[in-house]
Amino acid sequence: MAGKLKVTLIKSMIGRPEKHRKVLRGMGLTKINRTVVLKDIPAVRGMIEKVSHLVKAEEATDETA
C-alpha cells in the first residue's frame, strides 16, 4: 500500500535551473509555502531528491491527506 507524502515549497525557484523548475511544476508547486499531497511512489521520491534543497517533505497522516 502506497502512503502519502506532504511536500511544501520552502525556497523560491527564482534563479534555479530550468530542470529544477520543471520538477517543481510537475509536483504542482508554484508558490512558496504551497503544500501538495502526493503518492509515496519511487518517481515522486526521485523528484523530491532532485529538489530537496527547495522543499520540505514529510509523511502525511490521515487527517492531512
DSSP file (Angstrom, degrees, kcal/mol; ACC not computed):
  #  RESIDUE AA STRUCTURE BP1 BP2  ACC     N-H-->O    O-->H-N    N-H-->O    O-->H-N    TCO  KAPPA ALPHA  PHI   PSI    X-CA   Y-CA   Z-CA
    1    1 A M              0   0    0      0, 0.0     2,-0.4     0, 0.0     0, 0.0   0.000 360.0 360.0 360.0 124.2    0.0    0.0    0.0
    2    2 A A        -     0   0    0      1,-0.1    39,-0.1    37,-0.0    37,-0.0  -0.666 360.0-153.0 -82.8 131.1    1.5    3.3   -1.0
    3    3 A G        -     0   0    0     -2,-0.4    37,-2.4    37,-0.3     2,-0.3   0.062  19.4 -99.4 -83.4-161.1    1.3    6.1    1.6
    4    4 A K  E     -A   39   0A   0     56,-0.4    56,-2.0    35,-0.2     2,-0.4  -0.933  21.9-151.8-126.3 150.0    1.1    9.8    1.0
    5    5 A L  E     -AB  38  59A   0     33,-3.1    33,-2.8    -2,-0.3     2,-0.6  -0.972   8.7-145.6-120.7 136.6    3.8   12.5    1.2
    6    6 A K  E     -AB  37  58A   0     52,-3.7    52,-2.0    -2,-0.4     2,-0.5  -0.913  21.9-170.8-101.7 117.1    3.2   16.1    2.1
    7    7 A V  E     -AB  36  57A   0     29,-2.8    29,-2.5    -2,-0.6     2,-0.4  -0.933   4.4-172.0-116.6 128.9    5.6   18.3    0.2
    8    8 A T  E     -AB  35  56A   0     48,-2.7    48,-2.5    -2,-0.5     2,-0.6  -0.970  23.6-130.2-123.0 133.0    6.0   22.1    0.8
    9    9 A L  E     + B   0  55A   0     25,-1.9    24,-3.3    -2,-0.4    46,-0.2  -0.720  32.7 167.8 -79.2 119.6    8.0   24.5   -1.2
   10   10 A I        +     0   0    0     44,-2.6     2,-0.3    -2,-0.6    45,-0.2   0.584  58.4  45.6-112.1 -14.4   10.2   26.5    1.2
   11   11 A K  S    S-     0   0    0     43,-1.6    -1,-0.1     2,-0.0    22,-0.0  -0.958  88.3-101.5-130.2 151.3   12.6   28.3   -1.1
   12   12 A S        -     0   0    0     -2,-0.3    -2,-0.1     1,-0.1    19,-0.1  -0.288  13.6-142.4 -69.0 150.6   12.0   30.2   -4.3
   13   13 A M    >   +     0   0    0     17,-0.2     3,-1.8     2,-0.1     2,-0.2   0.373  62.2 124.4 -91.7   4.1   12.7   28.7   -7.7
   14   14 A I  T 3  S+     0   0    0      1,-0.3    -2,-0.1     7,-0.0     0, 0.0  -0.461  80.5  11.7 -64.9 130.6   14.0   32.1   -9.0
   15   15 A G  T 3  S+     0   0    0      1,-0.3    -1,-0.3    -2,-0.2     3,-0.1   0.507  99.9 126.4  80.9   4.7   17.5   31.7  -10.3
   16   16 A R  S <  S-     0   0    0     -3,-1.8    -1,-0.3     1,-0.1     5,-0.1  -0.597  70.4 -88.0 -92.0 156.0   17.3   27.9  -10.3
   17   17 A P    >>  -     0   0    0      0, 0.0     4,-1.8     0, 0.0     3,-0.5  -0.219  36.5-113.9 -60.2 153.6   18.0   25.7  -13.3
   18   18 A E  H 3> S+     0   0    0      1,-0.2     4,-2.4     2,-0.2     5,-0.2   0.821 115.4  61.3 -60.2 -32.5   15.1   25.0  -15.7
   19   19 A K  H 3> S+     0   0    0      1,-0.2     4,-2.0     2,-0.2    -1,-0.2   0.909 104.7  48.2 -61.2 -41.5   15.2   21.3  -14.7
   20   20 A H  H <> S+     0   0    0     -3,-0.5     4,-2.3     1,-0.2    -1,-0.2   0.909 110.8  51.1 -64.9 -41.7   14.5   22.2  -11.1
   21   21 A R  H  X S+     0   0    0     -4,-1.8     4,-2.6     1,-0.2    -2,-0.2   0.900 109.3  50.3 -62.7 -41.2   11.6   24.4  -12.1
   22   22 A K  H  X S+     0   0    0     -4,-2.4     4,-2.3     2,-0.2    -1,-0.2   0.885 109.7  50.8 -65.5 -38.5   10.1   21.7  -14.3
   23   23 A V  H  X S+     0   0    0     -4,-2.0     4,-1.4     2,-0.2    -2,-0.2   0.934 111.8  47.4 -63.7 -45.3   10.3   19.2  -11.4
   24   24 A L  H  X>S+     0   0    0     -4,-2.3     5,-2.6     1,-0.2     4,-0.5   0.918 113.3  47.2 -63.2 -43.8    8.6   21.6   -9.0
   25   25 A R  H ><5S+     0   0    0     -4,-2.6     3,-1.0     1,-0.2    -1,-0.2   0.879 107.8  57.4 -64.5 -36.7    5.9   22.4  -11.5
   26   26 A G  H 3<5S+     0   0    0     -4,-2.3    -1,-0.2     1,-0.3    -2,-0.2   0.816 106.8  48.5 -63.0 -30.7    5.4   18.7  -12.2
   27   27 A M  H 3<5S-     0   0    0     -4,-1.4    -1,-0.3    -3,-0.3    -2,-0.2   0.554 122.1-109.1 -84.6  -8.2    4.7   18.2   -8.5
   28   28 A G  T <<5S+     0   0    0     -3,-1.0     2,-0.6    -4,-0.5    -3,-0.2   0.657  72.9 138.2  90.6  16.8    2.2   21.1   -8.5
   29   29 A L      < +     0   0    0     -5,-2.6    -1,-0.3    -6,-0.2    -2,-0.2  -0.867   6.2 144.5-100.6 118.8    4.4   23.5   -6.5
   30   30 A T        +     0   0    0     -2,-0.6     2,-0.3     1,-0.2   -17,-0.2   0.612  59.7  41.4-123.9 -24.1    4.3   27.1   -7.9
   31   31 A K  S >  S-     0   0    0    -19,-0.1     3,-1.6   -18,-0.0   -22,-0.3  -0.921  88.9 -92.1-130.1 153.3    4.4   29.4   -4.9
   32   32 A I  T 3  S+     0   0    0     -2,-0.3   -22,-0.2     1,-0.3     3,-0.1  -0.344 110.8  17.8 -62.8 142.6    6.4   29.5   -1.6
   33   33 A N  T 3  S+     0   0    0    -24,-3.3     2,-0.4     1,-0.3    -1,-0.3   0.542  89.2 139.2  69.2  10.9    4.6   27.8    1.3
   34   34 A R    <   -     0   0    0     -3,-1.6   -25,-1.9   -25,-0.2     2,-0.4  -0.705  38.0-156.7 -81.3 135.0    2.3   25.9   -1.1
   35   35 A T  E     -A    8   0A   0     -2,-0.4     2,-0.3   -27,-0.2   -27,-0.2  -0.931  12.5-176.5-118.6 138.0    1.7   22.3    0.1
   36   36 A V  E     -A    7   0A   0    -29,-2.5   -29,-2.8    -2,-0.4     2,-0.6  -0.953  20.7-136.7-128.5 151.4    0.7   19.3   -2.0
   37   37 A V  E     +A    6   0A   0     -2,-0.3     2,-0.3   -31,-0.2   -31,-0.2  -0.946  30.8 178.2-109.4 121.8   -0.1   15.8   -1.0
   38   38 A L  E     -A    5   0A   0    -33,-2.8   -33,-3.1    -2,-0.6    22,-0.2  -0.835  34.6 -93.9-122.9 157.6    1.4   13.2   -3.4
   39   39 A K  E     -A    4   0A   0     -2,-0.3     2,-1.6   -35,-0.2   -35,-0.2  -0.418  38.6-118.0 -66.4 144.4    1.5    9.4   -3.6
   40   40 A D        +     0   0    0    -37,-2.4   -37,-0.3    -2,-0.1    -1,-0.1  -0.645  63.3 137.9 -86.9  83.3    4.6    7.8   -2.0
   41   41 A I     >  -     0   0    0     -2,-1.6     4,-2.4   -39,-0.1     3,-0.4  -0.850  67.7-104.9-124.3 161.2    6.0    6.2   -5.1
   42   42 A P  H  > S+     0   0    0      0, 0.0     4,-2.2     0, 0.0     5,-0.2   0.837 117.6  56.5 -56.9 -35.3    9.6    5.9   -6.4
   43   43 A A  H  > S+     0   0    0      2,-0.2     4,-1.8     1,-0.2     5,-0.1   0.922 110.2  43.7 -63.5 -43.6    9.0    8.5   -9.1
   44   44 A V  H  > S+     0   0    0     -3,-0.4     4,-2.5     2,-0.2    -1,-0.2   0.897 111.2  54.6 -69.1 -40.1    7.9   11.1   -6.6
   45   45 A R  H  X S+     0   0    0     -4,-2.4     4,-2.0     1,-0.2    -2,-0.2   0.895 108.5  50.1 -58.9 -39.6   10.7   10.2   -4.2
   46   46 A G  H  X S+     0   0    0     -4,-2.2     4,-1.7     2,-0.2    -1,-0.2   0.885 109.2  50.7 -66.0 -39.4   13.2   10.9   -7.1
   47   47 A M  H  X S+     0   0    0     -4,-1.8     4,-1.3     1,-0.2    -2,-0.2   0.914 110.5  49.3 -63.6 -42.9   11.6   14.2   -7.8
   48   48 A I  H  < S+     0   0    0     -4,-2.5     3,-0.2     1,-0.2    -2,-0.2   0.890 108.6  53.4 -64.1 -39.1   11.9   15.2   -4.1
   49   49 A E  H >< S+     0   0    0     -4,-2.0     3,-1.0     1,-0.2    -1,-0.2   0.869 104.5  55.5 -64.4 -36.4   15.5   14.2   -4.0
   50   50 A K  H 3< S+     0   0    0     -4,-1.7    -1,-0.2     1,-0.2    -2,-0.2   0.839 122.4  26.6 -65.7 -33.5   16.3   16.3   -7.1
   51   51 A V  T >X S+     0   0    0     -4,-1.3     3,-2.2    -3,-0.2     4,-1.0  -0.078  79.0 130.5-120.2  33.2   15.0   19.5   -5.4
   52   52 A S  T <4 S+     0   0    0     -3,-1.0    -1,-0.1     1,-0.3    -2,-0.1   0.754  70.1  60.5 -61.3 -24.6   15.5   18.5   -1.7
   53   53 A H  T 34 S+     0   0    0      1,-0.2    -1,-0.3    -3,-0.2    -2,-0.1   0.568 110.3  41.8 -78.5  -7.9   17.2   21.9   -1.0
   54   54 A L  T <4 S+     0   0    0     -3,-2.2   -44,-2.6    -6,-0.2   -43,-1.6   0.569 113.0  50.8-111.1 -14.9   14.0   23.7   -2.1
   55   55 A V  E  <  -B    9   0A   0     -4,-1.0     2,-0.5   -46,-0.2   -46,-0.2  -0.807  62.0-140.4-126.5 162.5   11.3   21.6   -0.4
   56   56 A K  E     -B    8   0A   0    -48,-2.5   -48,-2.7    -2,-0.3     2,-0.4  -0.995  24.9-169.2-120.2 126.1   10.3   20.0    2.9
   57   57 A A  E     +B    7   0A   0     -2,-0.5     2,-0.3   -50,-0.2   -50,-0.2  -0.940  12.7 160.5-120.6 138.7    8.8   16.5    2.7
   58   58 A E  E     -B    6   0A   0    -52,-2.0   -52,-3.7    -2,-0.4     2,-0.2  -0.980  45.6 -90.0-148.6 158.2    7.0   14.6    5.4
   59   59 A E  E     -B    5   0A   0     -2,-0.3     2,-0.4   -54,-0.2   -54,-0.3  -0.506  43.7-127.8 -70.4 136.2    4.7   11.6    5.6
   60   60 A A        -     0   0    0    -56,-2.0   -56,-0.4    -2,-0.2     2,-0.1  -0.689  17.2-143.3 -87.3 134.4    1.1   12.7    5.5
   61   61 A T    >>  -     0   0    0     -2,-0.4     4,-1.2     1,-0.1     3,-0.7  -0.380  33.7 -95.5 -85.8 174.1   -1.2   11.5    8.3
   62   62 A D  T 34 S+     0   0    0      1,-0.2     3,-0.3     2,-0.2    -1,-0.1   0.874 123.9  49.7 -60.3 -39.5   -4.8   10.5    7.6
   63   63 A E  T 34 S+     0   0    0      1,-0.2    -1,-0.2     2,-0.1    -3,-0.0   0.729 113.9  45.3 -76.1 -19.2   -6.2   13.9    8.7
   64   64 A T  T <4        0   0    0     -3,-0.7    -1,-0.2     1,-0.2    -2,-0.2   0.582 360.0 360.0 -96.2 -10.2   -3.7   15.9    6.5
   65   65 A A     <        0   0    0     -4,-1.2    -1,-0.2    -3,-0.3    -2,-0.1   0.468 360.0 360.0 -85.6 360.0   -4.2   13.7    3.4
